[in-house]
């Protein structure tokens, strides 16, 4: 059985794809550049990232946190911190998807 810091670290690590993707998006402007051999632009790469990869990490982090909470591994402040990280990840993911969707109109 893992210690509570390792459990929290695992939850935060599963949220990192969304958070790092958001930071990389902020640093990658202009996003209409073509990359790769198929002439895919940066905006399409971020769309697929936030549509397919980041939600899986957030779901796994939420399931890990719920299971650890049921076992009583976390104290309340630690659980609040973990839920805050998950909430920020979800909001960043939704913001990105809404922004990329709105940019097509």
HUWO-V753835 format. One record per backbone hydrogen bond with DSSP energy under -1.0 kcal/mol. CO is the residue of the C=O (numbers start at 0). NH is the residue of the N-H. If there is no record, write none. Layout:
co = {CO;CO}
nh = {NH;NH}
//
This chain:
co = {2;3;4;5;6;7;8;9;14;15;16;17;18;19;20;21;22;24;30;32;34;39;40;41;42;43;44;45;46;47;48;48;52;53;54;55;56;57;58;59;60;61;62;63;64;65;66;67;74;75;76;77;78;79;80;81;82;83;84;85;86;87;88;89;90;91;92;93;94;95;96;97;98;100;101}
nh = {6;7;8;9;10;11;12;13;18;19;20;21;22;23;24;25;26;27;42;41;39;34;44;45;46;47;48;49;50;51;52;53;56;57;58;59;60;61;62;63;64;65;66;67;68;69;70;72;78;79;80;81;82;83;84;85;86;87;88;89;90;91;92;93;94;95;96;97;98;99;100;101;102;103;104}
//
